[in-house]
């Protein structure tokens, strides 16, 4: 019974299962080839480099589930990164205020995207291309030059292991407390991403609005005829996408202790978010996929970049290899479309 249940799950989630298997193979191979192997230091470094793109992949998942693309996620991340570099410092109350303002800024920008798409009746890819340019312009106003100041203790605690977090804030006498020892080497970025997934994505996925997002991506006409809240779901999806993008911008500020209105960085993160979504098993046609799969896809992209260091690949070749990976990932997501002869087959 257990085996048949596992087999059924695999065939129902081929994309997610394949992504999980690929990530496991790549990650295990990378750690076996790494000079320091399976160490806490390597795990922390890898987690820090993956956290921002993981949040961006989650942000991109929602519009893709609707059957569209959000080209502003990288720009929103850049804008909130600059805002965080200005506000996340000072007293604990000021730091909390800065974090809240940063996250609300991203959610507000996502809300604007949703309102434009729904009430302006503009295709998401066009609307977000324009709003992304607005976000970059605002980022340049907030941070004309790279710089800023983020609380040092917060930066250290959230970019290292659980032991460092407990030691920094003196939790239960420090990192050597007996109940912390079993988790001492776990990277804090991993915990942050998991907490956001569990506390934000999972409840949304199980809500009526979340289920409506999937229904819209599968067959919007049928969802409308069923009386589902189409407009509310679209607006909520883009708003939550902006929130996830803000999480990425906030973490990037905490990690680097600065902000940078970098246009190239915004574009690269946007493209990588699309590739991560596709690698994670989410269909570009909409209606199929999950944010968890996108997290795995983000992990795959980052592990590939980790290989550049240990294999000593020429830096001039790295953009070429990354470009090929992105092209393959996006093309893989379009294979099903090319194979469909009858449009009705898409919804079977």
HELIX and SHEET records of a PDB file:
HELIX    1   1 UNK A    2  UNK A   12  1                                  11    
HELIX    2   2 UNK A   14  UNK A   33  1                                  20    
HELIX    3   3 UNK A   40  UNK A   65  1                                  26    
HELIX    4   4 UNK A   73  UNK A   87  1                                  15    
HELIX    5   5 UNK A   92  UNK A  119  1                                  28    
HELIX    6   6 UNK A  124  UNK A  142  1                                  19    
HELIX    7   7 UNK A  152  UNK A  158  1                                   7    
HELIX    8   8 UNK A  162  UNK A  169  1                                   8    
HELIX    9   9 UNK A  171  UNK A  173  5                                   3    
HELIX   10  10 UNK A  178  UNK A  181  1                                   4    
HELIX   11  11 UNK A  188  UNK A  196  1                                   9    
HELIX   12  12 UNK A  197  UNK A  201  3                                   5    
HELIX   13  13 UNK A  202  UNK A  206  1                                   5    
HELIX   14  14 UNK A  208  UNK A  225  1                                  18    
HELIX   15  15 UNK A  230  UNK A  256  1                                  27    
HELIX   16  16 UNK A  263  UNK A  279  1                                  17    
HELIX   17  17 UNK A  291  UNK A  310  1                                  20    
HELIX   18  18 UNK A  315  UNK A  339  1                                  25    
HELIX   19  19 UNK A  343  UNK A  347  5                                   5    
END                                                                             
